Amino acid sequence: MSENELPEAPVEELDELDEDDRLRPEFVRAVLDAVEAGDDEGARALVEPLHPADIADLFELTPQEDRTALARAVTDLLDADVFAEMNDYVREDLIDALEPHEVADIASELDTDDAVAIIEDMDEDGQRAVLRAMEPDDRAAIEEALSYPEESAGRLMQRDLVAVPEHWTVGDVITYLRKQEDLTTDFWEVFVVDPGHRPIGTCALSWILRTPHWVPVGDVMSREQTLIPVDMDQEEVALRFQKYALISAAVTDGSGRLVGMITVDDVVHIIQQEAGEDVLRLSGAGDGDINEPIRLTVKTRLTWLVVNLATAMFASSVVKMFESTIATFALLAVLMPIVSGMGGNAGTQTLAVVVRAIATNQLTSSNTRWMVFRELRIAAANGVMLGLLIGTGTFLIFGRADLAVVIGSAMVINNLTAGLAGVLVPVTLDRFSVDPAVSSAVFVTTLTDTMGFFSFLGLATLWGLHG
């Protein structure tokens, strides 16, 4: 280098993640700017250091109209691990842009459960085209998984596992694990099976590593295990993992044969998904995914908004019954929304607790009566306190003791209604195999609105309140 030449300034490194391990907005913008400028090499250089989960996040943060261009720029980085981490709607967009053989190559690199997640959302023609492009063994495994009900253990399980006979020694197992190159890489225990391939126990890898080679597997295995039927709903699977602190579990078919395993990493995703679904269903917001197509979101939300409109009209018909009472004392119209609104809030609180208890099997037929009386006691205590507060406030503001007594009494009645409805509505729906998270809120708010208006205006009429 000559004396007149200056060293090149080092290229300023751009931090990809913030302190919460989320992609920085300026990093996302830099990648999209490079793609927009046609600098695929620059975009790839920025994306290459990212973890597959962060690459999936990058596509989720990219506007829909720019995702195809981004995919072309970093196509060699879009491996199976990235697609496994990707949001369902975003993944569908990218899969639709790929050729069947490309989708088949990605699915072949994935565990069966992840491959099924990609293929199950395609239309029938697309599924057939992808399956035809796959190797026979992979195709057979995915076709079998697709034959099980959606959101069942059969869809969730992995086919790749390690199973050994009881008569082997620990040394036999270690030799087998070392020699088999095509074994699954992610497992924490070895399943022990009888001659009919039915699971009879499990042996943790830590036990295998610490046990002398000559010891039979049957002497160190645990015969107590939690077996998952292949048709069990994924929510029930998650509850079993949570209850028994499982890391993995064997999945069995109708004859008791071992057909797969489910691991805790899949269950964590299910717990998160199911919890989010229940919360969103309570509000009638559908999937609540920001990548969900607008038309589908509008359809889902509008359906429940129309139902709510119908129930609101029913509640307003109760108000009309007391039209003459309101006409003689217009102040009632000002105060009655307070009673119905507070009842609705109390009912929602109870409903949230009860729906969660049903979902986690804390509330069953054996303790329903206890739950009803528990919530009634809570509702009575809250109702009395709120009744005293609203009654005192009404007296101080309007100087009417009779009005204070009426609104305080109505508050107690409606809180009791809210507590009772918050338990009985979801329990009843669950007994009839209707998801309480979807339908309960409409019925509970209808009951609290109706009883709020009826109790307040009814008591005002009986008391003979007038202006």
N, C-alpha and C positions, 0 to 999 in steps of 0.2 A: 504494500500500500504506500503510495507516495505521500510526502508530507502535506501536500495541498488537499489530499482527499480526506474527507471526514467519515468516520464510521457511521454506518446506517443506524438510524434510531430503532431500537427494538420495538417489535410490534406489540402493542398493548393487549394483554390478555383480557378476555372478557369472561367474567365469572358467570357460569351457567345457572347456579342455584343460589337462592338467598339463604338466610339463617334458618328458615323453616323447611329447607330442602325442596322448595318450589322453584320452577323455572322463572328466572327474572324476565320482566316484560321487555327490557332492552335486548336481552339475548334472543327472545322469540322474534322481536322486530328485526334484529340483525340477520337471522336466518331467512326470514321472509323477504327482506330487502335483497339478499344475495340471490334468492330464487327468482324474484321479479326482474333482477338485472341480468338474468341468464347465466349467473356465475354458479353453476352446479358444483364445481370443484370447491369453491369457497363455502357453500352451504354444507357440503359433505364434511369438510374439515371441521366445521363448527359442531356438527351433530355427532360425529364419530366417537368422541370421548364419552358420550352420554350412556347411562345405564338403559337397558331396554324399557324399563318402566318410565323413565324420563323421556325417551323417544316417543312412547305412546302418549304421554302427557303433551308433548309438543304438537302432535297431530290433533289432539283434543282442543288445544288452545288456538289452533289455526282455523280461520274462517273456512266454511265448507267449500267455497268456490276456489280456494287456494290449495286444498289438500292434494288434489291430483298432481299439480305442478311440483309440490314438495315431495310427493312420493316418487316422481320421476327423477328428481335430483338426488335422492338418497336411496334409490331402489335397492342397492346391494346391502344396505343396513336394515332393511325391512325383513328381518328373519322371523322365525316362528316365535321366539321369545317376545318380540315386540307385539305381534298380533295377539298373543295370549294375555298381555297386560292392557290391551286397548279397550276403550269404551265400546259397547255393543253397536251403537248407532254409527260411530266413526268407523269401526271395523267393517260394517256392512257397506258403507260408501266405498271403501278401498277395495274390498273383495269384489264388488260389482265391476270395478275397473280392471280386474285381473282376468287372465285367461284361465279356463278350467285346470289346465296342467300346472299353472303357477300356484293356484289354490291347493291342488293336490300335493305339490312339493312341500308347501308350508305345513299342511295338515299332517303329512307323513313324519315331520320332524317333531311334532307335538305329542304330549301324552294324550291318550284317547279322549279323556274328558275335555281337554282344551280343543282338540280337533273337532269333537262333536259340537262344542259351543260355536265354532266358526260355521260348520256346515248346516246345522239345524235351522238357522234363520234364512237359508237360501230357498228359493222356490224349487219345486220338484224337478223341473228340467235342469236347473243348475246343480242340484244335488246329484242327479244321475250322471251328468257330465263329469263332475269332479270325482265321483266314485269310480267311474270307468277308467279314469286316468291314474288311479292309485294301484299300488301293489296288492295282490290278492289277499294277503294276510291283514294288511291295514284296512282294506275295504271291508273284509268280513267283520273285523272288530267294530268298525264304525257303524256298519249296518245293524249289528246286534244291539249296539247302544241306542241307536235311533228307534229300535223296536220297543224300548221301554217308555213309560209315560214321561212327559216333560216334568222337570224339577223333581225327579226321583233319584234314588241312589244309583240306579243303573246308568243314568246319564252322567252322574257325578263321579263315578268310580274310575280308577285306573286299572287296566288289564295287566300291566307289567308289575309283577311282584315276585317275591322269593318264597317258595313253599318246599318243604323237605319232609321225608317220612320220619316217623317216630324212632325207628330202629337205627338211624344214622348216629354216628358219634359227632361230637363237636369238631373233631379234626376233619371228618367227612364234609361237614358244612363249610368250613373254611376253605378246604381244597376246591369245593364246588364254586364258591364265590370267586375264587381267584381265577379259575379256568374259564368261566363263562363270560365272554366279552360283551354279550348283548343283554346283560341284566340291566334292570332299571338302576339308575344312579341315585335316586332319592328314596331311601327306605330306612326305617329305624328299628324294625323288628322282622324276624323270620317267622312265617306261619308254618305250623306243624300240622300235617294232614294224615288221615288214615288211608288205607288202600282204595277207598271209594272217593278220595280227594275231598273229604269233608274235614273242615278245620277242627282240631281237637286241642289246640293250644298255641301259644306264641312264645318266642324266645327273643328277648331284646339283644341287640348287637353288643351291648356292654357286657351281658352275661357270657356271650360266646367268646369275646376277647379275653375274659378273665377266668375261663374255665379250662382245666386240662383237656388235651385233645382226646383222651381215651374215654371221657365221660359221655354216656348216651344222651342224646337231646331230650329224651323223655324224662330224664332225671333233673334237668334244669329248667325245663319249660314251665310256663304258667298255664294251668288248665282253665283258669278263669279268664274269660274273654267276652267282649261285647260284640255280638254278631249283628250285622246290618242286613235285613232282607232287601233284595234287589229292587223291590217295588216300593220301599219306604219313601215317604215324602222328604225332600231335602231339609225342610224345617225341623222335622222330627230327628233327622240325622244330626243336625247341629245341636239340638237339645241333648242328645245322648253324649256327644263329644264334650259338651259343657258339663253335664252332670257327673260323668265318670272320668273327667280329665284325660281324655284319650289323645294320643299322638297319631295313631292310625288304627284302623279297624277293618276286619275282613267282611266282605260282602258275599252273601250266599244266595243261590237260586232256590226255587221251590222245593228241590230235593235235598237241600242242605249242602250242596257242593260249593266249593270256593271258586268264585268267578271273578273276583277283583278286590281292590282295597280302596279305602278313602283315607286321605291324609289331612292333617289339621290345617295345612295352608289353604286347601279348598274350602274347608269349613269356615275359616275366618272370613272368607269372601262371602259365603252364604249368610253368615250371621249379620254382616254389614248390609247385605242386599235386603234380607228379610226385614231387618229393623227399619231401614229407610222406606221400604214399601209400606209398612204398617203406618208409619207417621204420615206419609203422603196420602194414603188411602183415607185416613181420618178426615182429611180436608178435601177429599175428592179431586186431588190435583194430578191423578194419574201416576206415571212413572216419575215425574218431577225431574227428568233428565234434561239438562240444557241443550243437549244435542238431539233431542227428540224432534222429529218433523213437526212443524207448526200446525199443519192440518190435523195430525193425530192429537196434539196437545189441546187444540181448540175443541175437538170432538169430545175428548174425555172430560174436560172441565165444564163444557157447556151442558153436558148431560146432567151432571150433578147440580149445576146452577139452576137448571129448569126444574129439577126435583125440589130444590130448596125454595124456588119461587112458588111452586104449588103448595108446599107446606106453609109458606108465609101467608098465602091467600086463605088457607084454612084457619090460621091463627087470627087473621083479621076479621073473619066471620064471627069469632067470639066477641071481638070488640063491638061489632055491629049490634049484638044482642043487648048491649048496655048503652045504646045510642042515647036514649032519653036521660039516663043518669049522667052521662058526660055532658049533655046539653045543659043540665041544671048546675053543673059544677065543672067548668072547663079545666080547672087545675088538675083534675084527674088525668087528663090526656097528657099533661106535662110529666107526671110522676110515674105512670104505668110502665114506660119503657125501662125504668130503673129496675123494677121487680123482675120483669122477663129477662133483661140482660144479665143481671146477677145470677138468676137461676141457670141461664145458659152457660155462664162461666163455671159455675159449680158443677153442672152436669158434665162439662167437658173435662174437668179435672178428674172426676170419678171415672169417666169413660176411659181416659188415657191409662189410668192405673189398672182397670179391669181388663182392657184389651191386652196390655202387656202381661198381666198375670195369666191370661188364657194362652197367650203365645208361648210362654215359658213353662207351661204346665203347673204353675203355682195355684191356679184356680181350677178345681175339678168339681165333679158332682158331689164329692164327699165333704167339701167345705164351702159350698155355695151359700148355704143358709147362714153360716157364720159370717161370710163376707157381706151378705145383705144387712145383717144387724150391725156389723162394724160400720159400714158406710152410712147407715141411718143414724147411728150415734154421732158420727162426725158431722153429718148434715144438720142434725138438730143443734149441736153446739155452735156450728158456724151460723145457722139460721137465727138463733137467739141473739148472738153477738151482733150480726148484721142488722137484725130487726131493731135492736136497741139503738144502734148507731143511726140508722135511717130515720127511726122514729124521733129521736132526739133532734136530729138535724132538721127534720120537717117542722117540728114544733118551734124551734128557734127561728126558722126562716119565715114560716107562714102563721105562727101563733095559733094553730088549730090542734088541740089535744086529740079530738076525734079522728082527724086525718092522720095524726101520728100513730095512733093505735091501729088503724086500718092498714096502713102501709107496712108497719112493723109486723103485724100478724101475717099479712100476705107474703112477706119476705121469708118467714119461718116455714109457711106451707110450701112455697115454691122450692126452697132449699131441700125440704124433705122429698118432694117430688123428684128433684134433680138427683139426689142420692140414690133413690130407689130405681129411677130410670137408668142411671149410669151403670147399675149392676145388672138389672134384669134384661135390658134390651140386648147387650152383647152376649149374655149367657144364653138367652133364648135363640138368638140367631145362630150361635155356635151349635146348639143342640140340633138345629135343622140343617147343619152343614153349610151355613152361609157365613162367609168371612165377616166377622164382626167389625174388622177394621174398615171395611168398605161401606157398610150400610148403617152402622150404629149412630153416627153423628146426626144424620138427618132425622131419625126418629127421636133421639134425645132432645135435640133443640126444638123440635115440634112440640113435644110434651111440655118442656119448660116454658116455651113461649105461650102456649095455650093455657097452661095452669097459672102462669104469672098474670096474664090478663084476666082470667076467670076469677082467681082468688081475690085480686085487688078490686076489680070492678064489682064482683059479687058481694064482697064484704061492704064496699061503699054503698051499694044499693040496700043491703040489709040494715046498715047503720042509719040510712036515710041522710047521707051527706048531701049538702047543697050549698051553693055559693051565697 
